[in-house]
Amino acid sequence: MNLSNLFNQQGLGVMATASREGHVNSAVYARPHVIDEKTLVWGMTDGRTYRNIIENPHASFLFKIAGGGFSGARLVLDLIKTEEGGDMLAQIKASADATVGPGTGASVTHVAWFSVTEVRPLI
């Protein structure tokens, strides 16, 4: 599956994480920035998803393409690194301001880089 093509489509994404103790969390998340077919990047706030990936670097992301049916993908992710500054964070903040609304990017304080270890069909 070509991830660049997948995430160029409108849809709904859900990030699932778990704490060190196994407490799970699911959150609606924006489409990622595609670096290449094995590397995806998301902007994050100081919420539970970010705290979980710091404790447990494994996550999954489900993306359902908008419209009828069940087109999309389920991705298994491993955290590569996080950043609290730099060009990627600035780009994500600007993108949030432009697509969601002015000032939205201010809440994005981290960038999480993930390796895609598995891609599975939605159903």
C-alpha positions as CSV (number, residue, x, y, z in Angstrom):
1,M,0.0,0.0,0.0
2,N,1.3,3.4,-0.9
3,L,1.1,5.5,2.3
4,S,1.5,8.8,0.5
5,N,-1.5,8.1,-1.7
6,L,-3.5,6.8,1.3
7,F,-3.0,10.0,3.4
8,N,-3.7,12.3,0.5
9,Q,-7.3,11.3,0.9
10,Q,-9.8,12.7,3.4
11,G,-10.6,10.4,6.2
12,L,-10.6,9.7,10.0
13,G,-7.6,8.6,11.9
14,V,-7.4,7.0,15.3
15,M,-4.1,6.6,17.3
16,A,-4.0,3.8,19.9
17,T,-1.3,3.7,22.6
18,A,-0.8,2.1,26.0
19,S,1.1,3.2,29.1
20,R,3.9,1.2,30.6
21,E,1.3,-0.5,32.8
22,G,-0.9,-1.3,29.9
23,H,-3.6,1.3,30.3
24,V,-4.8,1.9,26.8
25,N,-5.9,5.1,25.1
26,S,-7.4,5.9,21.7
27,A,-7.6,9.4,20.2
28,V,-8.7,10.9,17.0
29,Y,-5.6,12.1,15.2
30,A,-4.8,14.0,12.0
31,R,-3.2,12.4,9.0
32,P,0.5,12.0,9.4
33,H,3.3,13.7,7.5
34,V,4.7,11.0,5.2
35,I,8.5,11.2,5.2
36,D,8.8,7.9,3.2
37,E,6.9,4.6,3.1
38,K,8.4,3.5,6.4
39,T,8.5,6.8,8.3
40,L,5.5,8.9,9.5
41,V,5.5,12.0,11.7
42,W,2.7,13.5,13.9
43,G,2.5,16.6,15.9
44,M,1.3,16.0,19.5
45,T,0.2,17.9,22.5
46,D,1.1,17.1,26.1
47,G,-1.9,14.7,26.3
48,R,-2.2,11.0,27.2
49,T,-1.1,9.8,23.7
50,Y,2.2,11.6,24.0
51,R,2.7,10.5,27.6
52,N,2.0,6.9,26.6
53,I,4.5,6.8,23.7
54,I,7.2,8.1,26.0
55,E,6.6,5.2,28.4
56,N,5.8,2.6,25.7
57,P,7.1,3.2,22.2
58,H,4.6,1.0,20.4
59,A,1.4,2.4,18.9
60,S,-1.1,1.7,16.1
61,F,-2.9,4.0,13.8
62,L,-6.2,3.2,12.0
63,F,-7.2,5.4,9.1
64,K,-10.6,5.1,7.4
65,I,-11.0,6.8,4.1
66,A,-14.1,9.1,4.0
67,G,-17.2,7.8,2.3
68,G,-19.0,4.5,2.2
69,G,-17.4,1.2,2.8
70,F,-14.3,0.3,4.7
71,S,-11.3,1.5,2.8
72,G,-8.2,2.4,4.7
73,A,-5.4,0.8,6.6
74,R,-4.2,-0.3,10.1
75,L,-0.6,0.6,10.8
76,V,1.7,-0.9,13.5
77,L,4.2,1.8,14.7
78,D,7.4,2.0,16.7
79,L,8.5,5.3,18.0
80,I,11.9,6.5,16.6
81,K,12.2,9.8,18.4
82,T,10.4,12.9,19.6
83,E,11.4,16.5,19.2
84,E,10.3,19.7,20.9
85,G,11.6,22.1,18.3
86,G,13.0,22.4,14.8
87,D,11.7,22.6,11.2
88,M,9.2,19.7,11.4
89,L,7.5,21.2,14.5
90,A,7.3,24.6,12.8
91,Q,5.8,23.0,9.6
92,I,3.2,21.1,11.6
93,K,2.2,24.2,13.7
94,A,1.8,26.2,10.5
95,S,-0.2,23.4,8.8
96,A,-2.6,23.2,11.9
97,D,-3.1,27.0,11.8
98,A,-3.9,26.9,8.1
99,T,-6.2,23.8,8.1
100,V,-7.9,23.9,11.5
101,G,-7.7,27.6,12.3
102,P,-5.4,30.3,13.5
103,G,-3.8,29.6,16.9
104,T,-4.4,25.9,16.7
105,G,-0.7,25.1,16.1
106,A,0.2,26.7,19.5
107,S,-1.0,23.5,21.3
108,V,1.3,21.3,19.3
109,T,4.4,21.0,21.4
110,H,6.0,17.8,20.3
111,V,6.8,15.9,17.1
112,A,6.8,12.1,17.1
113,W,8.6,10.2,14.4
114,F,7.5,6.6,13.9
115,S,8.7,3.6,11.9
116,V,5.9,1.7,10.2
117,T,6.5,-2.0,11.0
118,E,3.3,-3.4,9.5
119,V,0.5,-2.3,7.2
120,R,-2.8,-4.2,7.3
121,P,-6.1,-3.7,5.5
122,L,-8.8,-2.0,7.4
123,I,-11.0,-5.1,7.4
